[in-house]
Amino acid sequence: MTISFSDFSKLDIRIGKIIDVQDFPEARKPAYKLTIDFGNIGIKKSSAQIRNYKVSDLIGMKIVAVTNFEPKQVANFMSDVLVLGAMTDNGVILLTPSLPEKTVPGDKIA
């Protein structure tokens, strides 16, 4: 399916920094509950099927997420944003900025 550039431009895609990770045993598929700092747009939460990562590796990681989707109920948790990743044979690999030290939470993806 092809979309127009104006459709794509409706997405608000930003850099976020993971500040907390919790197990999510209520999810149907193995997942974590993430708390993510998006700077000027605030703290948001997301459910992510990224159990191939250690919690210690996720804390402080800068990620890329769509921040303007409607919130989605996942089991007993409300997910505010969609964290982006590549679906691979090794699980979901998170999209991250190539120079994380040069980005800040809230930076817009252009």
C-alpha positions as CSV (number, residue, x, y, z in Angstrom):
1,M,0.0,0.0,0.0
2,T,1.2,3.5,-0.9
3,I,0.6,6.5,1.3
4,S,1.0,10.1,0.5
5,F,3.7,12.3,2.1
6,S,0.9,14.3,3.8
7,D,-0.2,11.0,5.5
8,F,3.4,10.3,6.7
9,S,3.8,13.9,7.9
10,K,0.9,13.3,10.4
11,L,3.2,11.0,12.4
12,D,5.0,12.5,15.3
13,I,8.2,10.4,15.6
14,R,10.6,11.4,18.3
15,I,13.7,10.4,20.3
16,G,12.9,9.1,23.7
17,K,15.1,7.9,26.6
18,I,14.0,4.8,28.5
19,I,14.0,5.7,32.2
20,D,12.3,2.6,33.7
21,V,11.6,-1.0,32.6
22,Q,9.2,-3.4,34.4
23,D,8.3,-7.0,33.6
24,F,4.8,-7.4,32.1
25,P,3.6,-10.9,33.0
26,E,0.0,-10.1,32.0
27,A,0.9,-9.6,28.4
28,R,0.0,-12.5,26.0
29,K,3.5,-12.4,24.5
30,P,6.6,-11.8,26.6
31,A,7.0,-8.0,26.9
32,Y,8.2,-5.2,29.1
33,K,6.4,-2.0,30.4
34,L,8.6,0.9,29.4
35,T,8.6,4.4,30.9
36,I,10.1,6.8,28.4
37,D,11.2,10.5,28.7
38,F,10.3,12.5,25.6
39,G,11.6,15.9,27.0
40,N,9.2,18.7,26.2
41,I,6.3,16.4,25.5
42,G,6.6,14.6,28.8
43,I,6.9,11.0,30.1
44,K,5.1,8.3,28.2
45,K,4.6,4.6,28.6
46,S,4.8,1.7,26.2
47,S,4.5,-2.0,26.1
48,A,7.2,-3.6,24.0
49,Q,8.0,-7.2,23.0
50,I,11.7,-6.7,23.4
51,R,12.6,-9.5,25.9
52,N,15.7,-10.2,23.9
53,Y,17.2,-7.2,25.7
54,K,18.4,-7.1,29.4
55,V,16.7,-4.5,31.6
56,S,20.1,-3.1,32.4
57,D,20.8,-2.5,28.7
58,L,17.5,-0.7,28.2
59,I,17.8,1.8,31.0
60,G,19.2,5.0,29.6
61,M,18.8,3.8,26.0
62,K,17.6,6.4,23.4
63,I,15.0,5.0,21.1
64,V,12.7,6.1,18.3
65,A,8.9,6.1,18.8
66,V,5.6,7.3,17.3
67,T,4.2,9.6,20.0
68,N,0.8,10.6,18.5
69,F,-1.1,7.3,18.2
70,E,-4.2,6.9,20.2
71,P,-3.4,5.1,23.5
72,K,-3.8,1.4,23.3
73,Q,-4.9,-1.0,26.1
74,V,-2.6,-4.0,26.4
75,A,-3.9,-6.4,29.0
76,N,-4.1,-4.2,32.2
77,F,-1.7,-1.5,30.9
78,M,-2.3,1.6,28.7
79,S,0.4,2.1,26.1
80,D,0.8,5.7,25.0
81,V,3.5,5.4,22.3
82,L,4.7,2.9,19.7
83,V,8.4,2.1,20.1
84,L,9.9,1.3,16.7
85,G,12.1,-1.7,15.9
86,A,13.0,-4.1,13.2
87,M,11.4,-7.5,13.3
88,T,14.2,-10.0,12.9
89,D,14.8,-13.7,13.4
90,N,16.5,-12.6,16.7
91,G,13.5,-10.7,18.0
92,V,12.7,-7.0,17.7
93,I,15.8,-4.9,17.4
94,L,15.1,-1.3,18.6
95,L,15.7,1.7,16.3
96,T,18.1,4.0,18.0
97,P,19.9,7.2,16.9
98,S,23.4,6.5,15.4
99,L,24.9,9.3,17.5
100,P,22.8,9.1,20.7
101,E,25.1,11.6,22.6
102,K,24.1,14.3,20.0
103,T,20.3,13.8,20.6
104,V,18.0,14.8,23.4
105,P,14.6,13.4,24.4
106,G,11.9,15.0,22.4
107,D,14.0,15.6,19.2
108,K,11.7,15.1,16.2
109,I,12.6,12.6,13.5
110,A,12.6,14.4,10.1
